[in-house]
Amino acid sequence: MIIKIAVVFGSLLALLALPFAFRPAGVADPANAARLVVVTPHNEQIRYEFGRAFSVWHEREHGVPVVIDWRVPGGTSEIRRLLEAQYTRAIRTGHIVEGQPAPVGLMPYDLLFGGGAYDHGLIKRGVSVVMDQGGEGVRSVSRPMSVRIAFDEATLYEWFGENRIGVGALYDPDGYWFGSALTAFGIVYSREALDRLGLPEPASWEALTDPRYTGWLAMTDPRQSGSVTTSYDSILNSYGWDKGWRILRGMAANARSFVDSSQKAPIEVSANNAAAGPSIGFYGRYQSQSLLRPGQEAHESPVGYIDPPGMVFIDSDPISILDGGPNPEIARRFLEFTLTEEGQALWQYRRVDADAPVDAWGPRRFELRRMPIRRVMYEDHHARRFVDTLDPFNVVSDHPSRGWRGMIEILMGTFAIDIHADMRRAWIAMHEAHARGEDPALLARMDELFYAMPVHVFPDGREVLLTEDTYDDVRADWRTPGRAPELRIAYTNFFRANYREVARLARTGALRE
Protein backbone atom coordinates (compact mmCIF):
# COMPACT_ATOMS: atom_id res chain seq x y z
CA MET A 1 0.00 0.00 0.00
CA ILE A 2 2.82 2.39 0.92
CA ILE A 3 4.51 1.61 -2.39
CA LYS A 4 1.31 2.41 -4.31
CA ILE A 5 0.92 5.72 -2.51
CA ALA A 6 4.55 6.55 -3.22
CA VAL A 7 4.08 5.75 -6.91
CA VAL A 8 0.96 7.92 -7.14
CA PHE A 9 2.64 10.77 -5.26
CA GLY A 10 5.74 10.50 -7.43
CA SER A 11 3.64 10.55 -10.59
CA LEU A 12 1.84 13.65 -9.35
CA LEU A 13 5.13 15.41 -8.68
CA ALA A 14 6.39 14.45 -12.12
CA LEU A 15 3.24 15.83 -13.72
CA LEU A 16 3.56 19.10 -11.86
CA ALA A 17 7.20 19.35 -12.87
CA LEU A 18 6.56 18.92 -16.59
CA PRO A 19 5.98 22.62 -17.37
CA PHE A 20 9.27 23.47 -15.72
CA ALA A 21 11.19 20.56 -17.23
CA PHE A 22 10.18 21.58 -20.74
CA ARG A 23 10.54 25.32 -20.26
CA PRO A 24 13.04 26.60 -22.86
CA ALA A 25 16.46 27.55 -21.61
CA GLY A 26 17.12 31.23 -21.24
CA VAL A 27 13.53 32.32 -20.45
CA ALA A 28 13.90 32.57 -16.69
CA ASP A 29 12.39 35.71 -15.21
CA PRO A 30 15.03 38.40 -14.57
CA ALA A 31 15.97 38.55 -10.90
CA ASN A 32 15.37 42.30 -10.71
CA ALA A 33 12.07 42.30 -12.64
CA ALA A 34 9.02 44.12 -11.37
CA ARG A 35 5.72 42.20 -11.41
CA LEU A 36 2.30 43.05 -12.76
CA VAL A 37 -0.80 40.88 -12.40
CA VAL A 38 -3.22 41.30 -15.31
CA VAL A 39 -6.63 39.65 -15.61
CA THR A 40 -7.75 39.54 -19.22
CA PRO A 41 -9.94 37.82 -21.82
CA HIS A 42 -7.24 38.43 -24.45
CA ASN A 43 -5.70 35.55 -26.36
CA GLU A 44 -2.16 34.21 -26.11
CA GLN A 45 -0.92 36.24 -29.07
CA ILE A 46 -1.89 39.57 -27.50
CA ARG A 47 -0.53 38.51 -24.13
CA TYR A 48 2.81 37.52 -25.62
CA GLU A 49 3.34 40.68 -27.67
CA PHE A 50 2.29 43.14 -24.97
CA GLY A 51 4.15 41.28 -22.22
CA ARG A 52 7.41 41.34 -24.20
CA ALA A 53 7.10 44.92 -25.47
CA PHE A 54 6.04 46.42 -22.12
CA SER A 55 8.99 44.80 -20.35
CA VAL A 56 11.40 46.24 -22.96
CA TRP A 57 9.80 49.69 -22.71
CA HIS A 58 9.71 49.65 -18.91
CA GLU A 59 13.37 48.67 -18.64
CA ARG A 60 14.31 51.47 -21.03
CA GLU A 61 12.17 54.11 -19.31
CA HIS A 62 12.36 52.99 -15.65
CA GLY A 63 15.47 50.84 -15.36
CA VAL A 64 13.93 47.41 -14.67
CA PRO A 65 12.05 44.84 -16.79
CA VAL A 66 8.56 43.68 -15.88
CA VAL A 67 7.18 40.17 -15.71
CA ILE A 68 3.43 40.06 -16.35
CA ASP A 69 1.49 37.39 -14.52
CA TRP A 70 -1.43 36.85 -16.88
CA ARG A 71 -4.68 35.49 -15.43
CA VAL A 72 -7.31 34.25 -17.91
CA PRO A 73 -10.30 32.86 -15.96
CA GLY A 74 -12.67 33.20 -18.93
CA GLY A 75 -14.45 35.81 -21.02
CA THR A 76 -15.11 39.36 -19.90
CA SER A 77 -18.49 38.55 -18.34
CA GLU A 78 -16.96 35.74 -16.31
CA ILE A 79 -14.11 38.00 -15.20
CA ARG A 80 -16.57 40.69 -14.14
CA ARG A 81 -18.57 38.20 -12.06
CA LEU A 82 -15.35 36.94 -10.46
CA LEU A 83 -14.34 40.49 -9.53
CA GLU A 84 -17.80 41.25 -8.17
CA ALA A 85 -17.57 38.21 -5.88
CA GLN A 86 -14.09 39.20 -4.65
CA TYR A 87 -14.98 42.82 -3.90
CA THR A 88 -18.28 41.86 -2.30
CA ARG A 89 -16.47 39.42 0.00
CA ALA A 90 -13.84 42.03 0.90
CA ILE A 91 -16.56 44.52 1.89
CA ARG A 92 -18.48 41.96 3.94
CA THR A 93 -15.35 40.91 5.83
CA GLY A 94 -14.40 44.51 6.58
CA HIS A 95 -11.21 44.49 4.51
CA ILE A 96 -12.63 47.26 2.32
CA VAL A 97 -14.05 50.14 4.32
CA GLU A 98 -16.62 52.57 2.98
CA GLY A 99 -15.11 55.87 1.85
CA GLN A 100 -11.53 54.56 1.82
CA PRO A 101 -9.44 53.03 -0.99
CA ALA A 102 -8.77 49.34 -0.72
CA PRO A 103 -5.37 48.56 0.85
CA VAL A 104 -2.63 47.96 -1.72
CA GLY A 105 -2.25 44.24 -2.30
CA LEU A 106 -5.65 43.29 -0.90
CA MET A 107 -6.95 42.20 -4.29
CA PRO A 108 -5.12 39.72 -6.53
CA TYR A 109 -5.14 41.68 -9.82
CA ASP A 110 -3.66 45.02 -10.83
CA LEU A 111 -5.77 45.73 -13.88
CA LEU A 112 -8.33 44.41 -16.32
CA PHE A 113 -6.98 44.49 -19.88
CA GLY A 114 -9.62 44.05 -22.58
CA GLY A 115 -13.34 43.60 -22.90
CA GLY A 116 -15.82 46.19 -24.07
CA ALA A 117 -16.73 49.64 -22.79
CA TYR A 118 -20.01 48.30 -21.41
CA ASP A 119 -18.31 45.81 -19.10
CA HIS A 120 -15.74 48.34 -17.97
CA GLY A 121 -18.64 50.66 -17.19
CA LEU A 122 -20.00 47.94 -14.91
CA ILE A 123 -16.56 47.62 -13.30
CA LYS A 124 -16.72 51.37 -12.68
CA ARG A 125 -20.24 51.10 -11.23
CA GLY A 126 -18.88 48.37 -9.00
CA VAL A 127 -20.74 46.44 -6.33
CA SER A 128 -23.52 47.30 -3.92
CA VAL A 129 -23.51 45.24 -0.72
CA VAL A 130 -26.28 45.21 1.87
CA MET A 131 -24.69 45.11 5.33
CA ASP A 132 -26.58 43.85 8.37
CA GLN A 133 -25.87 46.14 11.36
CA GLY A 134 -27.57 43.98 13.92
CA GLY A 135 -30.09 45.94 15.94
CA GLU A 136 -29.36 49.08 13.92
CA GLY A 137 -30.89 47.70 10.74
CA VAL A 138 -29.16 47.41 7.38
CA ARG A 139 -27.26 49.77 5.11
CA SER A 140 -26.00 49.52 1.56
CA VAL A 141 -22.32 49.97 0.71
CA SER A 142 -21.62 50.78 -2.94
CA ARG A 143 -18.23 51.37 -4.52
CA PRO A 144 -16.41 51.03 -7.86
CA MET A 145 -14.05 48.13 -8.47
CA SER A 146 -11.74 50.33 -10.54
CA VAL A 147 -9.90 53.48 -9.51
CA ARG A 148 -10.04 56.92 -11.06
CA ILE A 149 -6.85 57.90 -12.89
CA ALA A 150 -6.39 61.60 -13.56
CA PHE A 151 -4.66 62.75 -16.74
CA ASP A 152 -4.47 66.38 -17.80
CA GLU A 153 -6.60 67.55 -20.71
CA ALA A 154 -3.59 68.04 -22.98
CA THR A 155 -2.54 64.39 -22.54
CA LEU A 156 -6.06 63.10 -23.14
CA TYR A 157 -6.36 65.20 -26.29
CA GLU A 158 -2.99 64.01 -27.58
CA TRP A 159 -4.06 60.40 -27.07
CA PHE A 160 -7.68 60.52 -28.15
CA GLY A 161 -8.61 63.87 -29.69
CA GLU A 162 -12.41 63.97 -29.65
CA ASN A 163 -13.71 61.40 -27.19
CA ARG A 164 -15.94 59.72 -29.76
CA ILE A 165 -16.07 56.78 -32.19
CA GLY A 166 -19.48 56.61 -33.87
CA VAL A 167 -21.88 56.83 -30.93
CA GLY A 168 -19.39 55.45 -28.39
CA ALA A 169 -16.70 56.96 -26.17
CA LEU A 170 -12.97 56.24 -26.39
CA TYR A 171 -12.43 56.71 -22.65
CA ASP A 172 -14.47 57.29 -19.53
CA PRO A 173 -14.82 61.04 -18.93
CA ASP A 174 -14.52 60.37 -15.18
CA GLY A 175 -11.19 58.56 -15.67
CA TYR A 176 -12.15 55.02 -14.61
CA TRP A 177 -11.30 53.34 -17.91
CA PHE A 178 -9.30 54.18 -21.02
CA GLY A 179 -9.53 52.55 -24.44
CA SER A 180 -6.37 50.86 -25.69
CA ALA A 181 -7.69 49.54 -29.03
CA LEU A 182 -10.86 49.46 -31.09
CA THR A 183 -13.03 46.43 -31.71
CA ALA A 184 -15.27 45.88 -34.73
CA PHE A 185 -17.95 43.20 -34.86
CA GLY A 186 -18.61 41.32 -38.08
CA ILE A 187 -19.01 37.89 -39.68
CA VAL A 188 -16.37 35.20 -40.15
CA TYR A 189 -17.11 32.52 -42.73
CA SER A 190 -15.69 29.39 -44.36
CA ARG A 191 -15.61 29.58 -48.16
CA GLU A 192 -15.43 25.79 -48.43
CA ALA A 193 -18.45 25.19 -46.19
CA LEU A 194 -20.49 27.85 -47.99
CA ASP A 195 -19.72 26.19 -51.33
CA ARG A 196 -20.96 22.86 -49.98
CA LEU A 197 -24.19 24.48 -48.77
CA GLY A 198 -24.71 26.46 -51.99
CA LEU A 199 -24.62 29.75 -50.09
CA PRO A 200 -23.03 33.05 -51.16
CA GLU A 201 -20.55 34.83 -48.90
CA PRO A 202 -22.64 36.72 -46.31
CA ALA A 203 -22.85 40.49 -46.66
CA SER A 204 -25.30 41.27 -43.82
CA TRP A 205 -26.53 39.95 -40.51
CA GLU A 206 -29.86 39.13 -42.10
CA ALA A 207 -28.10 36.69 -44.45
CA LEU A 208 -27.34 34.46 -41.45
CA THR A 209 -31.06 33.75 -40.97
CA ASP A 210 -31.23 31.76 -44.23
CA PRO A 211 -32.54 28.30 -43.19
CA ARG A 212 -29.81 26.69 -45.30
CA TYR A 213 -27.49 27.63 -42.43
CA THR A 214 -29.41 25.35 -40.04
CA GLY A 215 -26.83 23.56 -37.90
CA TRP A 216 -24.00 25.52 -39.55
CA LEU A 217 -23.74 28.76 -37.56
CA ALA A 218 -21.12 29.14 -34.81
CA MET A 219 -22.80 31.20 -32.11
CA THR A 220 -21.49 32.34 -28.73
CA ASP A 221 -23.43 32.34 -25.47
CA PRO A 222 -23.89 36.02 -24.47
CA ARG A 223 -24.03 34.96 -20.81
CA GLN A 224 -20.34 34.01 -21.11
CA SER A 225 -19.02 36.79 -23.34
CA GLY A 226 -19.50 40.52 -22.98
CA SER A 227 -17.97 41.14 -26.41
CA VAL A 228 -20.44 38.92 -28.24
CA THR A 229 -23.27 40.57 -26.31
CA THR A 230 -22.05 43.84 -27.79
CA SER A 231 -22.20 42.22 -31.24
CA TYR A 232 -25.80 41.10 -30.71
CA ASP A 233 -26.67 44.51 -29.30
CA SER A 234 -25.31 46.15 -32.46
CA ILE A 235 -27.82 44.09 -34.48
CA LEU A 236 -30.69 45.41 -32.34
CA ASN A 237 -29.37 48.96 -32.65
CA SER A 238 -29.06 48.65 -36.44
CA TYR A 239 -32.37 46.95 -37.25
CA GLY A 240 -34.66 48.05 -34.42
CA TRP A 241 -36.73 46.03 -31.94
CA ASP A 242 -38.94 43.88 -34.17
CA LYS A 243 -36.54 43.09 -37.01
CA GLY A 244 -33.51 42.94 -34.72
CA TRP A 245 -35.02 40.26 -32.49
CA ARG A 246 -36.25 38.33 -35.54
CA ILE A 247 -32.71 38.26 -36.89
CA LEU A 248 -31.28 37.10 -33.55
CA ARG A 249 -33.99 34.39 -33.37
CA GLY A 250 -33.15 33.16 -36.86
CA MET A 251 -29.43 33.14 -36.17
CA ALA A 252 -29.97 31.27 -32.91
CA ALA A 253 -32.18 28.71 -34.63
CA ASN A 254 -29.44 28.13 -37.21
CA ALA A 255 -26.80 27.63 -34.52
CA ARG A 256 -24.76 24.47 -34.47
CA SER A 257 -24.13 25.13 -30.78
CA PHE A 258 -23.39 28.01 -28.43
CA VAL A 259 -19.73 28.16 -27.45
CA ASP A 260 -18.61 29.83 -24.23
CA SER A 261 -16.00 32.22 -25.65
CA SER A 262 -15.93 34.64 -28.58
CA GLN A 263 -12.53 33.20 -29.52
CA LYS A 264 -14.02 29.78 -30.28
CA ALA A 265 -16.49 30.66 -33.05
CA PRO A 266 -13.77 31.60 -35.61
CA ILE A 267 -11.92 28.39 -34.75
CA GLU A 268 -15.08 26.36 -35.42
CA VAL A 269 -15.42 28.12 -38.78
CA SER A 270 -11.78 27.61 -39.76
CA ALA A 271 -12.14 23.88 -38.99
CA ASN A 272 -15.22 23.74 -41.27
CA ASN A 273 -17.35 22.67 -38.33
CA ALA A 274 -19.43 25.77 -39.05
CA ALA A 275 -20.03 27.83 -42.17
CA ALA A 276 -20.16 31.26 -40.52
CA GLY A 277 -20.70 33.11 -37.28
CA PRO A 278 -20.54 36.46 -35.53
CA SER A 279 -16.97 37.37 -34.67
CA ILE A 280 -14.86 40.09 -33.18
CA GLY A 281 -13.00 41.57 -36.13
CA PHE A 282 -9.47 40.72 -35.11
CA TYR A 283 -10.36 37.12 -34.26
CA GLY A 284 -11.88 36.68 -37.70
CA ARG A 285 -9.01 38.38 -39.50
CA TYR A 286 -6.40 36.50 -37.52
CA GLN A 287 -8.05 33.16 -38.28
CA SER A 288 -8.19 34.08 -41.96
CA GLN A 289 -4.53 35.05 -42.00
CA SER A 290 -3.39 31.94 -40.13
CA LEU A 291 -4.59 29.76 -43.04
CA LEU A 292 -2.84 31.71 -45.81
CA ARG A 293 -0.07 29.95 -47.68
CA PRO A 294 3.05 31.90 -48.65
CA GLY A 295 2.29 34.33 -51.46
CA GLN A 296 -1.50 34.19 -51.05
CA GLU A 297 -3.66 37.31 -50.67
CA ALA A 298 -6.36 37.68 -48.02
CA HIS A 299 -9.20 36.93 -50.47
CA GLU A 300 -7.57 33.56 -51.23
CA SER A 301 -7.81 32.34 -47.64
CA PRO A 302 -10.25 29.49 -46.92
CA VAL A 303 -11.69 31.76 -44.23
CA GLY A 304 -13.14 35.19 -44.92
CA TYR A 305 -14.26 38.05 -42.71
CA ILE A 306 -16.59 40.97 -43.39
CA ASP A 307 -17.80 44.01 -41.47
CA PRO A 308 -21.41 44.31 -42.73
CA PRO A 309 -21.56 47.53 -44.80
CA GLY A 310 -23.29 50.38 -43.03
CA MET A 311 -23.58 48.37 -39.83
CA VAL A 312 -20.04 48.30 -38.49
CA PHE A 313 -20.31 48.76 -34.75
CA ILE A 314 -16.96 49.76 -33.28
CA ASP A 315 -16.34 49.69 -29.56
CA SER A 316 -13.51 50.82 -27.34
CA ASP A 317 -11.44 48.00 -25.81
CA PRO A 318 -10.41 49.49 -22.47
CA ILE A 319 -8.08 49.07 -19.52
CA SER A 320 -9.32 49.56 -15.95
CA ILE A 321 -6.89 49.76 -13.04
CA LEU A 322 -8.43 47.81 -10.17
CA ASP A 323 -8.79 49.07 -6.63
CA GLY A 324 -6.45 47.39 -4.14
CA GLY A 325 -4.16 45.71 -6.65
CA PRO A 326 -0.59 44.83 -5.58
CA ASN A 327 1.29 47.11 -8.02
CA PRO A 328 -0.67 50.31 -8.77
CA GLU A 329 2.31 52.28 -10.06
CA ILE A 330 3.32 49.56 -12.55
CA ALA A 331 -0.35 49.26 -13.56
CA ARG A 332 -0.50 52.95 -14.45
CA ARG A 333 2.69 52.63 -16.47
CA PHE A 334 1.21 49.71 -18.40
CA LEU A 335 -1.81 51.85 -19.25
CA GLU A 336 0.44 54.68 -20.39
CA PHE A 337 2.58 52.32 -22.48
CA THR A 338 -0.41 50.96 -24.40
CA LEU A 339 -1.26 54.53 -25.44
CA THR A 340 2.21 55.43 -26.68
CA GLU A 341 2.66 55.18 -30.44
CA GLU A 342 5.09 52.34 -29.74
CA GLY A 343 2.42 50.43 -27.82
CA GLN A 344 -0.26 51.21 -30.40
CA ALA A 345 1.96 49.86 -33.18
CA LEU A 346 1.65 46.37 -31.70
CA TRP A 347 -2.00 46.20 -32.68
CA GLN A 348 -1.64 46.60 -36.45
CA TYR A 349 2.00 46.80 -37.58
CA ARG A 350 3.41 43.99 -39.68
CA ARG A 351 5.67 41.59 -37.83
CA VAL A 352 9.26 42.85 -37.62
CA ASP A 353 12.26 40.72 -38.56
CA ALA A 354 13.65 38.38 -35.92
CA ASP A 355 17.01 40.17 -36.01
CA ALA A 356 15.50 43.66 -35.53
CA PRO A 357 16.71 45.73 -32.54
CA VAL A 358 15.01 44.80 -29.29
CA ASP A 359 13.16 48.15 -29.16
CA ALA A 360 11.99 48.15 -32.80
CA TRP A 361 8.29 48.93 -33.03
CA GLY A 362 5.87 46.17 -33.94
CA PRO A 363 5.04 42.59 -32.98
CA ARG A 364 7.70 39.87 -33.02
CA ARG A 365 5.73 36.66 -33.53
CA PHE A 366 2.08 37.47 -34.12
CA GLU A 367 0.43 40.08 -36.32
CA LEU A 368 -2.49 41.00 -34.10
CA ARG A 369 -4.57 42.77 -36.77
CA ARG A 370 -6.45 44.96 -34.34
CA MET A 371 -7.34 48.62 -34.77
CA PRO A 372 -5.33 51.14 -32.73
CA ILE A 373 -7.40 53.67 -30.82
CA ARG A 374 -5.22 56.73 -31.44
CA ARG A 375 -6.08 58.69 -34.58
CA VAL A 376 -2.43 59.50 -35.23
CA MET A 377 -1.84 55.84 -36.05
CA TYR A 378 -3.93 56.19 -39.22
CA GLU A 379 -1.63 58.82 -40.68
CA ASP A 380 0.50 57.67 -43.62
CA HIS A 381 3.78 57.21 -41.77
CA HIS A 382 2.12 54.59 -39.57
CA ALA A 383 -0.59 53.25 -41.89
CA ARG A 384 1.88 52.15 -44.55
CA ARG A 385 3.21 49.59 -42.05
CA PHE A 386 -0.27 48.23 -41.27
CA VAL A 387 -1.48 44.76 -42.18
CA ASP A 388 -5.04 46.07 -42.78
CA THR A 389 -6.01 49.37 -44.38
CA LEU A 390 -9.35 49.99 -42.64
CA ASP A 391 -9.74 53.39 -40.94
CA PRO A 392 -12.42 52.79 -38.29
CA PHE A 393 -13.14 56.49 -37.81
CA ASN A 394 -14.37 56.68 -41.42
CA VAL A 395 -16.54 53.54 -41.55
CA VAL A 396 -18.13 53.33 -38.11
CA SER A 397 -21.92 53.09 -37.90
CA ASP A 398 -23.76 56.01 -36.32
CA HIS A 399 -26.77 53.97 -35.16
CA PRO A 400 -27.39 55.08 -31.57
CA SER A 401 -27.64 52.65 -28.70
CA ARG A 402 -31.27 51.84 -28.04
CA GLY A 403 -30.62 50.63 -24.49
CA TRP A 404 -31.86 47.05 -24.94
CA ARG A 405 -28.64 45.23 -24.12
CA GLY A 406 -29.86 44.28 -20.65
CA MET A 407 -32.33 41.71 -22.03
CA ILE A 408 -30.00 39.97 -24.49
CA GLU A 409 -28.60 37.43 -22.03
CA ILE A 410 -32.05 36.81 -20.59
CA LEU A 411 -33.96 36.39 -23.83
CA MET A 412 -31.34 34.45 -25.77
CA GLY A 413 -30.96 32.16 -22.79
CA THR A 414 -34.70 31.49 -22.54
CA PHE A 415 -35.75 31.53 -26.20
CA ALA A 416 -32.70 29.73 -27.61
CA ILE A 417 -29.81 28.38 -25.59
CA ASP A 418 -31.60 26.52 -22.81
CA ILE A 419 -34.22 24.99 -25.14
CA HIS A 420 -32.30 24.85 -28.39
CA ALA A 421 -33.54 21.39 -29.40
CA ASP A 422 -37.16 22.60 -29.26
CA MET A 423 -36.26 25.75 -31.12
CA ARG A 424 -34.46 23.93 -33.91
CA ARG A 425 -37.30 21.40 -34.39
CA ALA A 426 -39.78 24.27 -34.71
CA TRP A 427 -37.49 26.17 -37.10
CA ILE A 428 -37.03 23.17 -39.39
CA ALA A 429 -40.71 22.25 -39.28
CA MET A 430 -41.78 25.82 -40.08
CA HIS A 431 -39.52 26.08 -43.13
CA GLU A 432 -40.49 22.64 -44.38
CA ALA A 433 -44.14 23.74 -44.17
CA HIS A 434 -43.28 26.85 -46.22
CA ALA A 435 -41.48 24.65 -48.78
CA ARG A 436 -44.58 22.41 -49.07
CA GLY A 437 -46.77 25.44 -49.72
CA GLU A 438 -49.08 24.90 -46.75
CA ASP A 439 -52.15 27.05 -46.15
CA PRO A 440 -51.14 30.75 -45.73
CA ALA A 441 -53.17 31.07 -42.52
CA LEU A 442 -51.30 28.09 -41.05
CA LEU A 443 -47.92 29.51 -42.08
CA ALA A 444 -48.81 32.90 -40.64
CA ARG A 445 -49.79 31.29 -37.31
CA MET A 446 -46.52 29.33 -37.16
CA ASP A 447 -44.54 32.48 -37.87
CA GLU A 448 -46.47 34.38 -35.19
CA LEU A 449 -45.81 31.69 -32.60
CA PHE A 450 -42.13 31.26 -33.42
CA TYR A 451 -41.28 34.96 -33.11
CA ALA A 452 -43.70 35.86 -30.29
CA MET A 453 -42.50 37.75 -27.23
CA PRO A 454 -43.75 36.69 -23.79
CA VAL A 455 -46.44 38.31 -21.69
CA HIS A 456 -44.68 39.55 -18.56
CA VAL A 457 -46.56 39.13 -15.28
CA PHE A 458 -45.58 41.55 -12.49
CA PRO A 459 -45.84 40.62 -8.78
CA ASP A 460 -49.09 42.64 -8.47
CA GLY A 461 -50.69 40.56 -11.26
CA ARG A 462 -50.38 43.23 -13.95
CA GLU A 463 -49.65 41.73 -17.38
CA VAL A 464 -47.86 43.40 -20.30
CA LEU A 465 -46.50 42.12 -23.57
CA LEU A 466 -42.71 42.58 -23.76
CA THR A 467 -42.28 45.32 -26.36
CA GLU A 468 -40.05 48.27 -27.04
CA ASP A 469 -42.48 50.43 -25.05
CA THR A 470 -42.67 48.14 -22.00
CA TYR A 471 -38.97 47.23 -21.96
CA ASP A 472 -37.91 49.56 -19.13
CA ASP A 473 -40.58 48.33 -16.70
CA VAL A 474 -39.95 44.69 -17.56
CA ARG A 475 -36.19 45.05 -17.20
CA ALA A 476 -36.63 46.73 -13.82
CA ASP A 477 -38.74 43.80 -12.61
CA TRP A 478 -36.02 41.35 -13.68
CA ARG A 479 -33.62 43.29 -11.46
CA THR A 480 -35.90 42.98 -8.43
CA PRO A 481 -34.14 40.72 -5.88
CA GLY A 482 -35.44 37.17 -6.07
CA ARG A 483 -37.50 37.66 -9.24
CA ALA A 484 -35.07 36.41 -11.89
CA PRO A 485 -35.38 32.64 -11.23
CA GLU A 486 -39.18 32.76 -11.31
CA LEU A 487 -39.24 34.88 -14.47
CA ARG A 488 -36.65 32.72 -16.20
CA ILE A 489 -38.84 29.65 -15.69
CA ALA A 490 -41.94 31.52 -16.94
CA TYR A 491 -40.18 32.80 -20.08
CA THR A 492 -38.63 29.42 -20.85
CA ASN A 493 -41.99 27.67 -20.52
CA PHE A 494 -43.59 30.26 -22.80
CA PHE A 495 -41.04 29.83 -25.59
CA ARG A 496 -40.97 26.04 -25.29
CA ALA A 497 -44.77 25.80 -25.53
CA ASN A 498 -44.77 28.00 -28.63
CA TYR A 499 -42.06 25.97 -30.35
CA ARG A 500 -43.88 22.73 -29.65
CA GLU A 501 -47.08 24.18 -31.02
CA VAL A 502 -45.23 25.21 -34.20
CA ALA A 503 -43.98 21.64 -34.57
CA ARG A 504 -47.52 20.29 -33.97
CA LEU A 505 -49.00 22.60 -36.58
CA ALA A 506 -46.41 21.52 -39.12
CA ARG A 507 -47.10 17.86 -38.34
CA THR A 508 -50.90 17.96 -38.36
CA GLY A 509 -51.62 20.94 -40.57
CA ALA A 510 -54.53 21.79 -38.28
CA LEU A 511 -55.17 25.13 -36.58
CA ARG A 512 -56.85 24.88 -33.19
CA GLU A 513 -60.15 26.61 -32.70
Helices and strands as residue ranges (DSSP letters): H 2-21, E 34-39, H 44-62, E 66-71, H 76-92, E 111-113, H 117-125, E 127-132, G 134-136, E 138-143, H 153-160, E 178-190, H 191-197, G 206-209, G 211-213, E 217-220, H 226-239, H 241-253, E 255-259, H 264-270, E 276-280, H 281-290, G 298-300, E 303-306, E 314-321, H 328-338, H 341-348, E 371-372, G 375-378, H 380-383, H 392-395, G 405-407, H 408-415, G 417-419, H 420-436, H 440-451, E 455-457, E 463-465, H 471-478, H 484-508
